[in-house]
Amino acid sequence: MGDPRVGAVDLEATDEIPGTPLIAFDAEVTQLAATSTRFALDILLDRNPPEFPYSAYLIGFKEAWVFEAPFDTRPISIEVPSANAQGSAPNQAEKNKQAADALLEIVKQQTDANADTSA
């Protein structure tokens, strides 16, 4: 048998090469999956008060950007418009559609760019 490391790809993420994907280790994926599951269950079980006081969180797995250390978590406060705000539902629905369309366009452009480079 030959050396199993021959032809192996280094999956360590770096910011040195623009356009390279950032790779998560199994431990990071597991931590994010577990936290996301707890967050989803809190929503589905409609706990009052909720276990998670904020609607969204940023979770850092290393010291970078706004994160001061691994597992540094930053809550994101999201203002929810009141149900009796005039015109908020149709206006918000249109904003949601515009945001979804913009995200789909970004994904399409990225997919097209990846198809062009692999061809």
N, C-alpha and C positions, 0 to 999 in steps of 0.2 A: 504494500500500500504506500502511496505517495504521501507527502506532507499535506495535511488538510488545510493548512494556511495558504497554500499556493492558490492564487486567484481570488483570495478573500478580499472583500471590500471593506474599507474602514468606514464605519457608520457613525463616527463621532461628528456631532454637529459643530460647525464653526461659522463665524460671520465673515471669514476671510475671503470666501469665494462667493460673490453675489449670484443669486439665482439658485444656489444649492438648497435642497430641502433640509429643514431641521428635523433631526431624528430623535424620537423619544425612546428611552429605555423601558423595558418591561415594568420596572418598579414605578416609573412615572405614569405610565398608561394605567396601571392598576390603581394607583392613588387617585387619579382623575376619575376613573370609572366608579370607584367606591364612593367618592364624594358626590359625583353626579347622581348616583343611585339614591343616596340619602336625600339629596336635594329634591329629586323627582318624587320620592315617596312622601316627603313632607308636603309637597303640593297636592299630590293625589289623595292623601289622607285628610286634607283640609284641616290641619291642626290649628287650634286657636288658643294661645298664640302660636305662631309657627316656630319651629325649631331654628330656622334661619331668619334672622331679622331683616336681611336685605334680599332684594330680588335677583341680584347678580353679584358675582365675585370674580376677581382676577387672582389666579394662583400662580405663583412663581416657583419654579423648580430649581433655580439657581440665582445667584446674585447677578442681576442684569436689569437694565431698563429702570423701572421704578421699584424693583424688588431688592431689599437690603440683604436677604439671606435665603437659602433654600426653604421652601414651604411658607414664604412670606405671602400672606393673603390680604388682598385689598377689597373691601366691600364697595359696591357701586350702588349709590342711592338713586332710585328711579322714581320720579314723580308720576303718580297715576292720576289722570284727570277725573274729576268727580263725575258720577253718572248723570247728574242733572245739568252738566255744562252744555249750553246750547250748541248744537251742530258738531259736538266733539266726535260722535261715533262715525258719521260719514267722512268727516275730515280725517280722522285717524285711519279709517279703512283705506282711504286714498293714499295717505302717506305710507301705510304698510305695503300697499301694492307697489308703489314707486320704489320703496326700499328693496322689496323682493325682486322686482324687475332689474334693478341696478346690480344686485348680487348675482342674479342669473347671468347677466351680461358679462360680469367679471369672470365667472366660472367658465363661460363659453369661450371668452378670449384666451384664458389660460389653457383650456383644453385644446383649442386650435393651435396655440403656440407650441404646446407639447407635441402635438401630432406633426407639426412642421419640422421640429428638431429631430424626431425619431424616424422620419421618413428618409 
